[in-house]
Amino acid sequence: MDESSYWNRPTSHLLGSVPAVVNEESEASYGRRGGGGRGYQTLGPPTEGFDQQSQNNWKGVFSISSYTQYFDVDTDVVVNRLISSFYPAGGDFFNKIGANPDLYGLIWITTTLVFMLAAFGNCATYLIQKRTDRTTSWSFDVGYVNAAACGIYGYSLVVPVAFYFLLRYLGSNASLVRFLCMWGYSLSIFIPTAFLLLIPVEILRWIIILIAGTASSCFVTLNLTSYIGGSNDLRMMMIAAFLLQMALAIFIKAWFFP
């Protein structure tokens, strides 16, 4: 037998031979040259980085450390902002807080107001009841605490958030933290007002609450006007803010000091 013909015989039929395996994934990764081939194919950009970044942003919303900067304020700063809220004519509250809005005032003012309305509301009821009929017994109404908490906390959170989304929808450059800060300080005038409403004279109570409500409403309206401008759509928002603040004042008088 010729030696060259022996070596040229195919070996695929022999026992133990392994056929060649073509990696289809490799062919998919490389283009064929010739006939319009373009060599190596370009892989698409990875999306894992973007997904990880969005997850980190959502984690920041629910992280307590993200909000610590809004409680890093001195007592002098809080006192100055409280004093500014009692003088609504300036309309420069947003300029005073600058780039450092705080949520400390919002939580402190609303919590203080909740307990003062519940306590002084019960005291006012006691004084009126003893003035009209000294023989009847009186008991502390715990429902005032629930009503004050729902009304004050709900108003100080829902109203700023609603105005923020509405103004963003209208194209205004609104800031949610600044709105929460401003609306929180706008309620500070109702703290001394709650004490004055202990006076057992109905007409005087209405005068006090209307003055306090007007001052608080002007504080909100003037500061919103100076912050976002005054187009026709935004003017309607200012009127709505004024009326909502007055409605809160009337709610305080009618519910806690009837």
C-alpha positions in Angstrom: 0.0 0.0 0.0 1.2 3.5 -0.9 2.3 5.3 2.2 1.0 8.7 1.0 -2.5 7.2 0.4 -2.5 5.9 3.9 -1.9 9.3 5.5 -4.5 11.0 3.3 -7.4 8.8 4.3 -10.2 10.5 6.4 -10.2 9.7 10.1 -13.7 10.7 11.0 -14.9 7.0 10.8 -12.2 5.8 13.2 -13.2 4.8 16.7 -12.4 7.5 19.2 -12.2 10.3 16.7 -13.7 13.7 17.7 -15.2 15.9 15.0 -14.4 19.6 15.0 -16.9 21.8 16.9 -17.7 25.2 15.5 -18.6 27.9 18.2 -21.7 29.6 16.8 -21.4 32.4 19.4 -17.9 33.1 18.1 -19.2 33.4 14.6 -21.9 35.7 15.8 -19.3 37.9 17.5 -17.1 38.2 14.4 -18.2 39.2 10.9 -17.2 37.4 7.8 -14.7 39.2 5.6 -15.6 39.6 2.0 -19.1 39.9 0.6 -19.9 43.1 2.6 -18.4 41.8 5.9 -17.3 44.4 8.4 -15.0 42.5 10.7 -15.7 42.7 14.4 -19.3 43.5 15.5 -19.8 46.3 18.0 -21.6 45.2 21.2 -24.4 47.4 22.7 -23.6 49.6 25.7 -24.2 48.0 29.1 -27.3 49.1 31.0 -26.4 47.7 34.4 -24.7 51.0 35.4 -27.9 53.0 34.7 -30.0 50.5 36.6 -27.7 50.6 39.6 -27.7 54.4 39.6 -31.5 54.6 39.6 -31.6 52.2 42.4 -29.2 54.3 44.4 -31.3 57.4 43.8 -34.4 55.6 45.1 -32.5 54.4 48.1 -31.5 58.0 48.9 -35.2 59.0 49.1 -35.8 56.5 51.9 -32.5 57.1 53.7 -32.5 59.2 56.9 -29.0 60.5 56.2 -30.4 62.3 53.1 -32.5 64.6 55.3 -30.0 65.4 58.0 -28.8 68.5 56.2 -32.3 70.0 56.6 -32.1 69.8 60.4 -28.6 71.3 60.6 -29.7 74.8 61.7 -28.8 77.0 64.7 -31.3 78.3 67.1 -30.6 81.9 66.0 -31.5 81.0 62.4 -34.8 79.4 63.5 -35.6 82.4 65.7 -34.9 84.8 62.8 -37.2 82.8 60.5 -39.9 82.7 63.1 -39.7 86.5 63.5 -39.9 86.9 59.7 -43.1 84.8 59.5 -44.8 87.4 61.8 -44.1 90.2 59.3 -45.7 89.1 56.0 -45.3 92.4 54.2 -41.7 91.8 53.3 -42.2 88.8 51.0 -38.5 88.0 51.2 -38.6 84.8 53.2 -37.1 82.7 50.4 -34.2 85.2 50.1 -33.5 84.9 53.8 -33.4 81.1 53.8 -31.1 81.2 50.8 -29.7 77.8 49.9 -30.3 76.4 53.4 -34.0 75.6 53.8 -34.8 73.6 57.0 -37.4 71.1 58.0 -36.8 71.5 61.7 -39.1 74.5 61.8 -41.9 72.6 60.0 -41.8 69.7 62.5 -41.3 71.8 65.6 -44.1 74.3 64.8 -46.7 71.8 63.6 -46.1 69.5 66.7 -46.3 72.4 69.1 -49.4 73.7 67.4 -51.1 70.3 67.6 -50.6 70.0 71.3 -51.5 73.6 72.0 -54.7 73.4 70.0 -55.7 70.2 71.8 -54.9 71.6 75.3 -56.2 75.1 74.8 -59.3 73.9 72.9 -60.2 71.8 76.0 -59.5 74.7 78.3 -61.7 77.0 76.2 -64.5 74.5 76.3 -64.1 74.2 80.1 -64.2 78.0 80.5 -67.3 78.3 78.4 -69.0 75.5 80.1 -68.3 76.8 83.6 -69.5 80.2 82.6 -72.8 79.0 81.3 -73.5 76.1 83.8 -71.4 75.5 86.9 -73.2 72.4 87.9 -72.3 70.2 84.9 -69.2 68.0 85.0 -66.4 68.4 82.4 -64.0 65.9 81.0 -61.0 66.2 78.7 -61.8 65.5 75.1 -59.1 63.3 73.6 -60.6 63.7 70.2 -59.1 67.2 70.0 -55.7 65.6 69.7 -56.7 63.4 66.8 -58.4 66.3 65.0 -55.4 68.6 65.5 -52.9 66.0 64.4 -54.9 65.1 61.2 -55.7 68.7 60.4 -52.3 70.4 61.0 -50.0 67.6 59.8 -52.1 66.9 56.8 -52.4 70.5 55.8 -48.6 71.2 56.2 -47.7 68.3 54.1 -50.5 67.9 51.5 -50.8 71.6 50.5 -47.1 72.3 49.8 -46.7 69.0 47.9 -49.9 69.8 45.8 -48.6 73.3 45.0 -45.2 71.9 44.1 -46.6 69.5 41.5 -49.0 72.0 40.1 -46.3 74.7 39.7 -44.0 72.2 38.1 -46.7 71.2 35.7 -47.2 74.9 34.8 -43.5 75.2 34.1 -42.3 77.0 37.2 -39.0 76.2 38.9 -40.5 75.2 42.3 -38.6 73.6 45.2 -40.4 71.1 47.4 -38.2 71.6 50.4 -38.5 75.4 50.2 -42.3 75.1 50.1 -42.4 72.8 53.1 -40.1 75.2 55.0 -42.2 78.2 54.1 -45.6 76.6 54.9 -44.3 75.3 58.1 -43.2 78.7 59.3 -46.5 80.2 58.1 -48.2 78.3 60.9 -46.2 79.8 63.7 -48.5 82.7 64.1 -51.3 80.3 65.2 -49.3 79.3 68.3 -49.8 82.6 70.2 -53.2 82.9 68.6 -54.3 79.6 70.3 -53.4 81.2 73.6 -55.4 84.3 72.9 -58.4 82.3 71.8 -58.9 81.3 75.5 -60.6 84.7 76.0 -64.3 83.7 76.5 -65.6 86.5 74.3 -66.9 85.2 71.0 -66.7 88.3 68.9 -63.1 88.9 70.1 -62.2 85.4 69.2 -63.3 85.9 65.7 -61.4 89.1 65.4 -58.2 87.4 66.7 -58.5 84.4 64.3 -59.3 86.6 61.3 -56.3 88.8 61.9 -54.0 85.8 62.4 -55.4 84.1 59.3 -55.0 87.2 57.2 -51.4 87.6 58.4 -50.5 84.0 57.6 -52.3 84.1 54.3 -50.4 87.2 53.2 -47.1 85.7 54.3 -47.7 82.6 52.0 -49.1 84.6 49.1 -46.5 87.4 49.0 -43.6 84.9 49.3 -45.0 82.7 46.6 -45.5 85.7 44.3 -41.9 86.9 44.8 -40.6 83.4 44.3 -42.4 82.2 41.1 -43.5 85.4 39.4 -47.0 86.6 38.4 -48.5 85.2 35.3 -52.3 84.7 35.0 -52.2 81.0 35.8 -49.9 81.6 38.8 -52.1 84.4 40.1 -54.9 82.0 40.4 -52.6 79.8 42.4 -51.8 82.7 44.7 -55.5 83.3 45.3 -56.0 79.6 46.1 -53.1 79.7 48.6 -54.6 82.7 50.3 -58.0 81.0 50.6 -56.6 77.7 51.8 -54.7 79.5 54.6 -57.8 81.4 55.6 -59.8 78.2 55.6 -57.3 76.7 58.0 -57.7 79.6 60.4 -61.5 79.3 60.3 -61.1 75.5 60.9 -59.0 76.2 64.0 -61.6 78.6 65.4 -64.7 76.5 64.5 -63.4 73.1 65.6 -61.3 73.9 68.7 -62.8 77.1 70.0 -66.5 76.9 69.2 
